[in-house]
Amino acid sequence: ELLALIPLRRLTTNRYPPLSNDQKYSLIDLVKKEIFSYDLSESENKLLKKHFDAKQTLWILDGYDEIVQNVPSHLEFLFEQLIKTPHHILTSRPYQNVLTYHVQMEITSFTDENIEQYVKQFFDQMKDELDNSLSMSQKLIRFLKINRSIWGVAHIPVNLELICSLWSNEDFIEAKELTITSLYTMMIEWLCRRYLSMPNKKVQSLSKDVVNQRCEKKLAFLENLAFNGMKSNTIILRPNLLRKALKEEKVSLHNHSHILNMGVLKSFNKQGINTQIETDKDHYFVHLSFQEYFTARYLIKALKDSSTYQEEIKSIQ
């Protein structure tokens, strides 16, 4: 009778503070908070209580792996109630899921065939812009197959999209030896150029050094955010981590208004973009590999300047 989408990452103390007299949150409290974007009137409350039946509800419990190790103690009862509902679909990364279900489905990366199909389709859509789009797609497929490590990361859809976008760059095409690190470095440079072009500036003629210089603050922020996320053992970057990174790297959203929209971070946006303060939202990197890449950049910087990053170095020893 009711379909309820519950992002489990929202079960936080900030969103659900402890109740007085050791009272517990109920499933209907959860529905009111997560399903309705406004406070129910008295008559609406009565109507909901009359018709709500947890056993007749299909619950979509999203992100089990993001909360299972961090359930606030006062929400454990509510969490158990959710898991015990007779009709629910639970999403989770497999390595964190210890629950057993009769039916399990897995979202997989691109297959080898998918990669070839995507590359051909990508360049086919650019045939009006590129004279040699067919040739470029064929060369890219050969290049990926020769570079096995790059072929591996190309199975991640977001990576393959960026690789295809980069392929028209002569420096990329002529790269004879391409490591995973250099690939991600080039992808980030491409994203920086796209970021700098937002105010309609011509950036294609800018050198790599100039691009890096103009995006230095933004990259430092992403490095800090990625490292502290890893340090906290989380891929869900809470607002406090966001504000911490902005403060430590002395980055002002007033001066860098698009920093959260570079294409590397995504936010959990339940409402419209303009209805919430960006720094009050949870964020995550578009793929874990990007968080790992920026964390590595941060650690390299820390090791080069051990006097400034003493605490960071201690955390990895």
N, C-alpha and C positions, 0 to 999 in steps of 0.2 A: 504493500500500500504506500510505502514511503521509501524513497531512495535518499540516503544520507552520505554525502562525501565528507569524510573527516580527515584532514591532514594531521597526522599524529604529532608532527613537529610543533603543533600549536598547543600541545598539552604542557605548558610552561607555567612556572610560578607567577610570572608577570601577568599572564592572561587569566590564570585561575589561582588567585591567591588563597591561602588557607582560610577556611570558614571558621567562625567562632564555635565554641563548645564542641570541637572535634566533629562537626557535621561533615558529611561526605557529599560530593557532587554526584548527581544522578545522570542517567543517559538523556533524560529530557532537558536537563540543564545544558548538556552538551549540544543538543539539537538547537535549542534557543540561541546559543552563542555562535554556533558555526553555520547554521542554515539560514537564519534570519539576520538581515543586515540592519535591523531596527529593533527597538524595544517593543515587545508585544503589549497590546492593551489588555485590560483585565478580561474582556470578553474573548479576545484572541487566545489568551492563556488558558481559559476554561475550555475553549474549543480544542486546543492542542492536547490538553490533558485527557479530554474525552476520547479523542481518536488515536492518540499515539499508542503504539504497541511495539515495543522493541523486538518482539518475536516475529512481527509482520513487516519488519523494516529490513531492506537490503543495505547493509553498511559497507561503504568503500573505505577501508582503513589504509590510508596512504602513508608509506614511509616508516614501516615498522623498525627497520634497521637504524633509523635516525633517532629513535627514542628509547629503544629497549634497554639500553644500558644507562639511561639518564632520566628515568621516570621519577618525578618528584614524589617523595614519600606520601604526601597527602593526596596524590592523584593515583596511587597504585590500585586502590579499590575501583576507581572509575575505569582505569586501563584494563583491569581484569574483567570487568563487566563487558567491555567492548569485545575482548578476545573470546568471551564465552557466548556471544550472541550466535544464534543458530544459523543466521544467513548473513555471511559477510565475505567480502573479497579483500584480501590483504596483499599489499605490495611491499616488496623488500628486496634489497640486494641479497643474493643467496647466501653469502658468507656470514650474514648476521641472523639468518632465519633458522631458529631451532624448532619451530612448530611443524607439525605434520598435517598434511591435507590430502584428501583423496585425489584431488585434481591440482596439478601444478603446471603453470605455463611460464616460459622464460622469454624475455625480449632479448634477442641476440644482436650482435653487431652485423655489419654487412658481410655477406659471403663474398668469395672471390668473384663470382658472376655479378653480384650486385655492384661491386666496384667498377667493373668494366661498363656495365649499363649506365651507372651514374655519370661516369666521365664522358661517355658518348652523348648522353642527354644534356649534360652541362654545356658542352661545346657546341652541340647542335643548336641550342637556344641562343648562342652567340655568333651564329654564322653571318648575321647581318653586320656585326661589328668587326669580326675577324675574317680576313680573306682566306686564311688557312686553318680554319677551325677543325676540320676533319683530320688534317695532318697533325695538328697540335694534340688532339685527343689520343691519336694512335701513339704518338711519341711519349705522352705522359703515361699511358698504360705500360709501354715497354720500360720506361724509366722506373716505374713503381715495382715492376716484377724483378728488375735487376737489383734494385736496392731493397733487400728483404726486410730490413728493419723498418724502413719507411712504408713498405707494403703492409707491414703489421699494423702500424698506427692508422693507416688509411682505412682500416675496417671500422674505425670510429667515424660515424657520419659527419660530425662537426669538423673533424680534422680533414676529411676528404673534400669538404666544401672549401675550406681554406686553401688546401693544396691546389685545387683546380683554379681558384682565384689567383694564386701566386704564379701559376704556370706560365702566364703571359709575360712574366718578368724575366728579362734576359739573364740576369744574374742567377736566377733560380734554374733556368733551363741549362745554363752552362756549368752548373755545379757538378764537378766530377765525383767528389767525395762529400756525401751529405750524411751527417749524423742526426740522431734524434734531437740533440740539443740545438744544432744549427737550424734544423727544420722549425722547431718551436720559436727560435729567435727570429727567423724570417717571417713566421706567421704573426708574431707580436708586432714586428715592424710594420707589416701590412695593416694590422688593426690600428696602429698608431697613426699611420698616414690617413686612414679612413676617418679616424677621430679628429685629426687636425683639419680635415676637409669639411667638417660640419659647418663652420662659419663661412663656407664657400671660398676658402683660400686655395690657391693653387699649390699643391704640395708635391706633385710628382717630380718636380725638378729639384726638390730638396735632397741633400745628401743624407746618407744614413746617420752620420754624426749629428747633423742638425735636427733630424727627426727625433733621435734619442735624447738630445738636449731639451727639446721642447716638451717631450713627454717624460722627462726625468722624474718629476714629482708624481705623476700618475703611476709610473712603473714602481716607484718606491712604495707608494701606498698599496699597490697590489701585492708586492713582495711581503710587506709587513702583514697584511691581512692573511695571505696564504700561510705564512709561517705560524702566526698565532692561532690560526685555525687548526693546523697540524699539531701544534703544541697542546691544544685543548682536545685533540683527538676528535675533531668534528669537521664535517664537510658543510654543515649548516652554519653559516656565519651570522651570529646573532648581532643585533644592533650595538651591543656594548663592544664587540670586537671591531665593528665598523668605525665607531667613534674613537676607539683606542688607536687604530691605525691612522685615522685622519689627524688626530692630535699629535701623535709621535712623529709623523712625517711632515707636520706643519702644513697640511693641505686644507684649504678653505673651499667649500663647495660653492661659495659665492664667486670665487675666481676660477674654479674648475667645475662648472655646473654639469658637464657631461661625463664626469669621471666614472660614474656608475653605469654609463651606457656605452662603454668602449667596445662591447661585444664579448667581453671575457666573463662578466658577472651577470647573473640573472637574479631577480627578486621574486619572492612569493607575494604576488599581488592579488589579493582577493577582490579588491575593489578597483575602481578606475585609477589611472596613473596620477591624476591630479587630486585625488581624494585623500591621499596619505602622504606623510613626510617620508621621503626616501630612506633617510637614516634610521627610521623606526621599523623598517622592514627587515625580514630575514633575507639573506642573499646566499648564493652558492656559485662556484665556478662552473662554467658550461660543461666542463668535464674534469674529472679528478686529475687527469694528466696535466691540465693547466695549473691547478693548485700545486702539484708536485714541482712543476717547472719553476714557478715563481718562488716557491719555498727554497729550491736549490739556489736561485739567484740571491735570495736573502742571506743564505748561509755562506755563500762565497764572499759576499760583501762583509759579513761578520768575521770570517776568518782572516780577511785582509786587514781588518781594523779591529783587532782583538781588544784594544783598550776601550773602545766605545761600546762594543757588543759583548761585554763580559758575561752577562746573564744568559744571553743566547748561546754562547759557546758552552757554558755549563750545562745547558739543557740537552746538548747532543753528546756530551762526554760519557 
